[in-house]
């Protein structure tokens, strides 16, 4: 399978491309607007992949099956629409869109074209410990899942951020952006096809010089399958050896799982999984559990299936994220 990239404004494109290549896909070209901050590192990482002068060259190439999109968030939906109308499947960085109007257009175009619109929720799809947790939940290790608590702290790295990072309309708000990861995980682990947002907060608590930045957000949500709480922020301290101490706790009727995804202070490595149930109380090294999303997406493109992520799930995650963002900002019609 051949794929190309449109927009490399966010470094998530590194993982998107590298993980597809690791599954045998061929990266054949890319286009981006101007010279975004990740450009030099991207060229060093993928030196043999040519940059094209116009994105349309990639959209017109009949051999390219998949377009990866990681441009400025407000522009991602428009490029996804163009790609699907050109007969391409799409893997987009999160957030896949930043407004309800964009989401409505994506839904309409996807239904009309039959193309795949997939969002790479990297805090699930690029984290082996989540893969292991999914296996344990499927085996019944903690019974029926009744709640998730997702924490998504991030390091601000103020000096390296582009102007769009501080533009609310450009990135879509902290709940649309970061919290879409945790909404995805709530729906997945509880087996929910929808949810109600019961609490939503988005605020700038400590960066008055950057009024467009939202540095703190939280969501409470519930469905007929379970309850969830989400906290996201830009307050990771500099001494932490990685960008954020991302965690997920999955509560079941017969036990619980806690994931300390990227770091566990005092322990080596990543992907620490803690499992406690009626017979087991242990820490598991889940770093070798794999990341099946990418191989499954390639198979879905070939077979026209939905094994990587149901199409409806991708839309529901973004609908809930946008609804929470609107509720947090006091916009009318925002309650799910």
Kinemage of the C-alpha trace (Angstrom):
@kinemage 1
@onewidth
@group {chain A} dominant
@subgroup {mainchain}
@vectorlist {calphas} color= white
{ca unk a 1} P 0.000 0.000 0.000
{ca unk a 2} L 1.274 3.444 -0.933
{ca unk a 3} L 0.559 6.500 1.173
{ca unk a 4} L 1.388 10.198 1.222
{ca unk a 5} L 1.228 13.051 3.728
{ca unk a 6} L -0.434 16.440 3.498
{ca unk a 7} L 0.618 18.853 6.241
{ca unk a 8} L 3.414 18.209 8.739
{ca unk a 9} L 2.631 21.045 11.165
{ca unk a 10} L 2.412 18.647 14.122
{ca unk a 11} L 5.044 16.081 15.061
{ca unk a 12} L 2.408 13.373 15.311
{ca unk a 13} L 3.075 12.868 11.592
{ca unk a 14} L 6.352 11.166 12.574
{ca unk a 15} L 4.563 8.321 14.341
{ca unk a 16} L 1.786 8.104 11.781
{ca unk a 17} L 4.232 7.608 8.906
{ca unk a 18} L 6.801 5.487 10.741
{ca unk a 19} L 4.206 3.038 12.062
{ca unk a 20} L 2.646 2.587 8.630
{ca unk a 21} L 6.094 1.941 7.168
{ca unk a 22} L 6.825 -0.595 9.900
{ca unk a 23} L 3.793 -2.547 8.644
{ca unk a 24} L 5.080 -2.553 5.073
{ca unk a 25} L 3.366 0.517 3.627
{ca unk a 26} L 5.368 2.652 1.197
{ca unk a 27} L 5.695 6.395 1.884
{ca unk a 28} L 5.840 7.944 -1.579
{ca unk a 29} L 5.477 11.712 -1.164
{ca unk a 30} L 4.464 14.661 0.977
{ca unk a 31} L 3.407 18.270 0.789
{ca unk a 32} L 3.193 20.951 3.426
{ca unk a 33} L 2.492 24.657 3.449
{ca unk a 34} L 5.617 26.718 4.072
{ca unk a 35} L 8.272 25.678 6.565
{ca unk a 36} L 6.618 24.472 9.791
{ca unk a 37} L 8.706 23.785 12.888
{ca unk a 38} L 8.857 19.961 12.420
{ca unk a 39} L 10.251 20.311 8.871
{ca unk a 40} L 13.966 19.752 9.527
{ca unk a 41} L 13.365 16.770 11.778
{ca unk a 42} L 10.874 15.322 9.307
{ca unk a 43} L 13.372 15.488 6.443
{ca unk a 44} L 16.029 13.822 8.607
{ca unk a 45} L 13.581 11.080 9.564
{ca unk a 46} L 12.321 10.457 6.005
{ca unk a 47} L 15.163 11.645 3.749
{ca unk a 48} L 14.215 9.518 0.748
{ca unk a 49} L 10.570 10.587 0.546
{ca unk a 50} L 10.121 13.430 -1.969
{ca unk a 51} L 8.357 16.700 -1.261
{ca unk a 52} L 5.998 17.707 -4.047
{ca unk a 53} L 5.252 21.267 -5.115
{ca unk a 54} L 1.450 20.922 -4.956
{ca unk a 55} L -0.749 18.679 -2.830
{ca unk a 56} L -2.948 17.992 -5.836
{ca unk a 57} L -0.118 15.893 -7.308
{ca unk a 58} L -0.638 13.429 -4.467
{ca unk a 59} L -4.417 13.494 -4.713
{ca unk a 60} L -4.234 12.798 -8.453
{ca unk a 61} L -1.875 9.834 -8.136
{ca unk a 62} L -3.967 6.677 -8.669
{ca unk a 63} L -1.420 4.487 -6.865
{ca unk a 64} L -1.732 6.362 -3.559
{ca unk a 65} L -4.410 4.739 -1.391
{ca unk a 66} L -4.075 6.680 1.866
{ca unk a 67} L -3.482 10.332 2.741
{ca unk a 68} L -2.090 11.153 6.194
{ca unk a 69} L -2.988 14.634 7.432
{ca unk a 70} L -1.217 16.565 10.200
{ca unk a 71} L -1.583 20.192 9.168
{ca unk a 72} L -2.928 22.955 11.423
{ca unk a 73} L -6.035 21.448 13.094
{ca unk a 74} L -8.567 23.918 11.623
{ca unk a 75} L -7.456 22.884 8.108
{ca unk a 76} L -7.564 19.110 8.554
{ca unk a 77} L -11.223 18.594 7.716
{ca unk a 78} L -10.969 20.492 4.422
{ca unk a 79} L -7.982 18.406 3.317
{ca unk a 80} L -9.746 15.213 4.370
{ca unk a 81} L -12.764 16.194 2.284
{ca unk a 82} L -10.542 16.854 -0.737
{ca unk a 83} L -8.770 13.541 -0.250
{ca unk a 84} L -11.966 11.494 0.073
{ca unk a 85} L -13.473 13.208 -2.968
{ca unk a 86} L -10.286 12.266 -4.842
{ca unk a 87} L -10.898 8.615 -3.965
{ca unk a 88} L -8.386 8.386 -1.113
{ca unk a 89} L -8.788 6.973 2.366
{ca unk a 90} L -7.659 9.259 5.172
{ca unk a 91} L -5.741 8.932 8.414
{ca unk a 92} L -5.787 12.266 10.193
{ca unk a 93} L -4.042 13.473 13.304
{ca unk a 94} L -6.321 14.443 16.166
{ca unk a 95} L -8.401 16.525 16.326
{ca unk a 96} L -9.874 15.454 13.022
{ca unk a 97} L -11.934 18.648 12.886
{ca unk a 98} L -12.486 21.778 14.962
{ca unk a 99} L -16.157 22.724 14.357
{ca unk a 100} L -19.521 20.997 14.162
{ca unk a 101} L -19.915 22.304 10.608
{ca unk a 102} L -16.695 20.591 9.580
{ca unk a 103} L -17.853 17.369 11.219
{ca unk a 104} L -21.161 17.477 9.359
{ca unk a 105} L -19.344 17.888 6.045
{ca unk a 106} L -16.953 15.037 6.851
{ca unk a 107} L -19.873 12.762 7.642
{ca unk a 108} L -21.661 13.663 4.432
{ca unk a 109} L -18.603 13.223 2.213
{ca unk a 110} L -17.593 9.950 3.861
{ca unk a 111} L -21.104 8.554 3.393
{ca unk a 112} L -21.200 9.666 -0.232
{ca unk a 113} L -17.731 8.421 -1.185
{ca unk a 114} L -17.483 5.327 0.976
{ca unk a 115} L -13.900 6.228 1.896
{ca unk a 116} L -12.309 5.611 5.308
{ca unk a 117} L -11.871 8.618 7.605
{ca unk a 118} L -9.767 7.450 10.529
{ca unk a 119} L -8.325 9.525 13.372
{ca unk a 120} L -5.023 8.328 14.802
{ca unk a 121} L -5.794 8.670 18.510
{ca unk a 122} L -2.150 8.100 19.376
{ca unk a 123} L -2.715 7.839 23.144
{ca unk a 124} L -4.490 4.556 22.380
{ca unk a 125} L -3.172 3.419 19.022
{ca unk a 126} L 0.507 4.171 19.652
{ca unk a 127} L 0.676 2.896 23.247
{ca unk a 128} L 1.381 -0.847 23.700
{ca unk a 129} L 0.084 -0.852 27.281
{ca unk a 130} L -3.362 0.111 25.971
{ca unk a 131} L -3.188 -2.875 23.642
{ca unk a 132} L -2.450 -5.122 26.617
{ca unk a 133} L -5.232 -3.540 28.664
{ca unk a 134} L -7.686 -4.193 25.836
{ca unk a 135} L -6.650 -7.851 25.792
{ca unk a 136} L -7.132 -8.180 29.553
{ca unk a 137} L -10.528 -6.492 29.442
{ca unk a 138} L -11.633 -8.766 26.592
{ca unk a 139} L -10.545 -11.794 28.637
{ca unk a 140} L -12.733 -10.635 31.528
{ca unk a 141} L -9.809 -9.931 33.877
{ca unk a 142} L -11.637 -7.078 35.622
{ca unk a 143} L -15.230 -7.970 34.837
{ca unk a 144} L -17.473 -5.413 33.162
{ca unk a 145} L -15.915 -1.968 32.753
{ca unk a 146} L -17.957 0.660 34.579
{ca unk a 147} L -15.652 3.701 34.613
{ca unk a 148} L -12.526 5.181 33.056
{ca unk a 149} L -10.385 7.998 34.404
{ca unk a 150} L -8.120 9.483 31.744
{ca unk a 151} L -5.364 11.988 32.527
{ca unk a 152} L -3.604 13.790 29.690
{ca unk a 153} L -0.985 16.227 31.005
{ca unk a 154} L 1.354 17.835 28.465
{ca unk a 155} L 4.492 19.971 28.559
{ca unk a 156} L 3.986 23.441 27.116
{ca unk a 157} L 7.462 23.972 25.600
{ca unk a 158} L 6.470 27.606 25.111
{ca unk a 159} L 9.547 28.692 23.139
{ca unk a 160} L 9.101 26.107 20.382
{ca unk a 161} L 5.379 26.477 19.777
{ca unk a 162} L 4.136 28.098 16.548
{ca unk a 163} L 1.663 30.980 16.552
{ca unk a 164} L -1.297 28.731 15.678
{ca unk a 165} L -0.795 26.799 18.932
{ca unk a 166} L -2.038 29.877 20.825
{ca unk a 167} L -4.959 30.593 18.472
{ca unk a 168} L -8.151 29.065 19.870
{ca unk a 169} L -9.807 28.830 16.463
{ca unk a 170} L -6.719 27.229 14.925
{ca unk a 171} L -6.337 24.362 17.402
{ca unk a 172} L -10.008 24.055 18.353
{ca unk a 173} L -9.758 24.344 22.132
{ca unk a 174} L -8.177 22.019 24.675
{ca unk a 175} L -11.157 19.652 24.888
{ca unk a 176} L -11.531 19.332 21.121
{ca unk a 177} L -7.814 18.726 20.831
{ca unk a 178} L -6.270 16.783 23.710
{ca unk a 179} L -9.404 15.398 25.369
{ca unk a 180} L -10.488 13.635 22.184
{ca unk a 181} L -7.895 10.982 23.159
{ca unk a 182} L -9.571 10.289 26.466
{ca unk a 183} L -13.080 10.336 25.002
{ca unk a 184} L -11.917 7.714 22.517
{ca unk a 185} L -10.632 5.527 25.340
{ca unk a 186} L -13.822 5.919 27.388
{ca unk a 187} L -16.024 4.814 24.488
{ca unk a 188} L -13.698 1.961 23.576
{ca unk a 189} L -13.241 0.439 27.016
{ca unk a 190} L -16.852 0.819 28.137
{ca unk a 191} L -18.152 -0.420 24.792
{ca unk a 192} L -20.259 2.711 24.379
{ca unk a 193} L -21.597 3.983 21.071
{ca unk a 194} L -22.544 7.378 22.498
{ca unk a 195} L -22.440 9.402 25.699
{ca unk a 196} L -23.762 12.455 27.509
{ca unk a 197} L -21.402 15.223 28.583
{ca unk a 198} L -22.330 16.148 32.172
{ca unk a 199} L -19.430 18.496 32.977
{ca unk a 200} L -17.043 20.454 30.788
{ca unk a 201} L -14.411 23.023 31.728
{ca unk a 202} L -11.820 24.810 29.617
{ca unk a 203} L -9.738 27.609 31.097
{ca unk a 204} L -6.536 29.612 30.989
{ca unk a 205} L -5.398 29.407 34.614
{ca unk a 206} L -1.756 30.484 34.474
{ca unk a 207} L -0.829 32.022 31.102
{ca unk a 208} L -2.348 35.530 30.899
{ca unk a 209} L 0.189 36.526 28.260
{ca unk a 210} L -1.294 33.928 25.904
{ca unk a 211} L -5.038 34.639 26.018
{ca unk a 212} L -5.816 32.161 23.237
{ca unk a 213} L -4.289 29.256 25.166
{ca unk a 214} L -6.475 26.952 27.242
{ca unk a 215} L -4.100 25.314 29.713
{ca unk a 216} L -6.618 23.257 31.723
{ca unk a 217} L -9.686 21.225 30.838
{ca unk a 218} L -11.912 18.556 32.334
{ca unk a 219} L -14.899 16.493 31.264
{ca unk a 220} L -17.319 14.176 33.015
{ca unk a 221} L -19.408 11.935 30.793
{ca unk a 222} L -21.690 8.931 31.042
{ca unk a 223} L -23.394 6.404 28.843
{ca unk a 224} L -25.671 3.436 29.352
{ca unk a 225} L -22.473 1.382 29.782
{ca unk a 226} L -20.355 3.432 32.167
{ca unk a 227} L -19.028 6.694 33.540
{ca unk a 228} L -15.891 8.663 32.764
{ca unk a 229} L -13.738 11.523 34.019
{ca unk a 230} L -11.092 13.315 31.950
{ca unk a 231} L -8.452 15.892 32.899
{ca unk a 232} L -6.096 17.479 30.379
{ca unk a 233} L -3.580 20.264 30.881
{ca unk a 234} L -0.360 22.004 29.831
{ca unk a 235} L 1.345 21.873 33.240
{ca unk a 236} L 3.930 19.063 32.937
{ca unk a 237} L 7.012 20.224 34.931
{ca unk a 238} L 10.409 20.397 33.253
{ca unk a 239} L 12.002 17.773 35.509
{ca unk a 240} L 9.761 14.993 34.194
{ca unk a 241} L 11.833 13.037 31.630
{ca unk a 242} L 9.044 12.961 29.051
{ca unk a 243} L 6.307 15.253 27.738
{ca unk a 244} L 3.583 14.059 30.086
{ca unk a 245} L 2.661 11.506 32.736
{ca unk a 246} L -0.325 10.148 30.821
{ca unk a 247} L -2.442 7.705 32.778
{ca unk a 248} L -5.602 5.677 32.356
{ca unk a 249} L -7.496 3.853 35.094
{ca unk a 250} L -10.091 1.306 34.018
{ca unk a 251} L -12.480 0.262 36.778
{ca unk a 252} L -14.331 -3.005 36.395
{ca unk a 253} L -16.863 -4.879 38.486
{ca unk a 254} L -14.171 -7.422 39.470
{ca unk a 255} L -10.953 -5.408 39.510
{ca unk a 256} L -9.093 -2.524 37.950
{ca unk a 257} L -6.252 -1.720 35.568
{ca unk a 258} L -4.036 1.330 35.777
{ca unk a 259} L -1.803 2.366 32.886
{ca unk a 260} L 1.193 4.611 33.442
{ca unk a 261} L 1.865 4.986 29.777
{ca unk a 262} L 4.981 7.068 29.232
{ca unk a 263} L 6.707 7.201 32.610
{ca unk a 264} L 6.369 5.835 36.131
{ca unk a 265} L 8.645 7.808 38.430
{ca unk a 266} L 11.102 5.473 40.144
{ca unk a 267} L 10.657 2.756 37.494
{ca unk a 268} L 12.495 2.228 34.216
{ca unk a 269} L 10.850 2.219 30.817
{ca unk a 270} L 7.350 2.907 29.564
{ca unk a 271} L 4.027 1.075 29.339
{ca unk a 272} L 3.615 0.091 32.979
{ca unk a 273} L 0.367 -1.785 33.576
{ca unk a 274} L -0.993 -2.498 37.046
{ca unk a 275} L -3.628 -5.224 37.284
{ca unk a 276} L -5.593 -5.945 40.453
{ca unk a 277} L -8.464 -8.416 40.670
{ca unk a 278} L -9.617 -11.266 42.892
{ca unk a 279} L -6.555 -13.426 42.296
{ca unk a 280} L -3.879 -11.130 40.879
{ca unk a 281} L -2.111 -8.002 42.125
{ca unk a 282} L 0.802 -7.296 39.827
{ca unk a 283} L 2.754 -4.872 37.684
{ca unk a 284} L 3.121 -5.953 34.053
{ca unk a 285} L 5.677 -4.714 31.529
{ca unk a 286} L 3.369 -4.141 28.558
{ca unk a 287} L 5.923 -2.476 26.277
{ca unk a 288} L 5.945 -5.448 23.916
{ca unk a 289} L 2.191 -5.707 23.412
{ca unk a 290} L 2.281 -4.117 19.964
{ca unk a 291} L 0.242 -1.487 18.135
{ca unk a 292} L -2.210 -3.332 15.862
{ca unk a 293} L -4.094 -0.250 14.632
{ca unk a 294} L -1.743 0.365 11.711
{ca unk a 295} L -1.772 -3.167 10.303
{ca unk a 296} L -5.538 -3.279 10.742
{ca unk a 297} L -5.987 0.021 8.915
{ca unk a 298} L -3.924 -1.240 5.996
{ca unk a 299} L -6.117 -4.357 5.913
{ca unk a 300} L -9.264 -2.216 6.079
{ca unk a 301} L -8.085 -0.185 3.094
{ca unk a 302} L -7.541 -3.400 1.159
{ca unk a 303} L -10.654 -5.274 2.304
{ca unk a 304} L -13.066 -2.315 2.928
{ca unk a 305} L -13.621 -3.419 6.509
{ca unk a 306} L -13.621 -1.579 9.874
{ca unk a 307} L -11.250 -3.589 12.071
{ca unk a 308} L -8.941 -0.703 13.070
{ca unk a 309} L -11.770 1.506 14.306
{ca unk a 310} L -15.458 1.597 13.391
{ca unk a 311} L -16.217 4.608 11.218
{ca unk a 312} L -19.064 5.658 13.484
{ca unk a 313} L -16.709 5.658 16.478
{ca unk a 314} L -14.380 8.228 14.902
{ca unk a 315} L -17.287 10.576 14.255
{ca unk a 316} L -18.778 10.066 17.729
{ca unk a 317} L -15.493 10.878 19.471
{ca unk a 318} L -15.172 14.173 17.626
{ca unk a 319} L -18.855 15.020 18.150
{ca unk a 320} L -18.478 14.551 21.904
{ca unk a 321} L -15.228 16.528 22.015
{ca unk a 322} L -16.794 19.427 20.117
{ca unk a 323} L -19.889 19.282 22.316
{ca unk a 324} L -17.783 19.379 25.479
{ca unk a 325} L -15.761 22.301 24.119
{ca unk a 326} L -18.928 24.252 23.334
{ca unk a 327} L -20.374 23.504 26.760
{ca unk a 328} L -17.180 24.628 28.474
{ca unk a 329} L -17.292 27.905 26.563
{ca unk a 330} L -20.975 28.470 27.279
{ca unk a 331} L -22.137 28.219 23.690
{ca unk a 332} L -25.824 27.507 22.968
{ca unk a 333} L -26.936 24.064 21.972
{ca unk a 334} L -23.871 22.519 23.528
{ca unk a 335} L -25.356 19.758 25.664
{ca unk a 336} L -25.029 16.273 24.184
